[in-house]
Amino acid sequence: MDALKTRVSEKKRAIDANIAERDAEDAEDDASFAIDYAIASIEQAKLAVFDAISARLDAEAAKAPRKTTA
C-alpha cells in the first residue's frame, strides 16, 4: 500500500511539474508577444511623428507668401 501511495505521489508530482512547465512556456510566449507588439507600436509612433512633421511643413509652406518670378 505504501508503494502504491508513493507511486501515486510521484505521478502527481510529475503531472504538476508538466503543468508548471506549460504555464512557464505560455508566460514566456505572452511576454515575447508583448515585446513584439511594443516594438511595432514604437515603429508606428515614429511614422506618425514623421507624418506630423510633414503635415506641419506643408502647412507652413502654404502660409508663406508665394514668390513670383518676373
Buried (B, 14 or more C-beta within 10 A) or exposed (E): EEEEEEEEEEEEEEEEEEEEEEEEEEEEEEEEEEEEEEEEEEEEEEEEEEEEEEEEEEEEEEEEEEEEEE
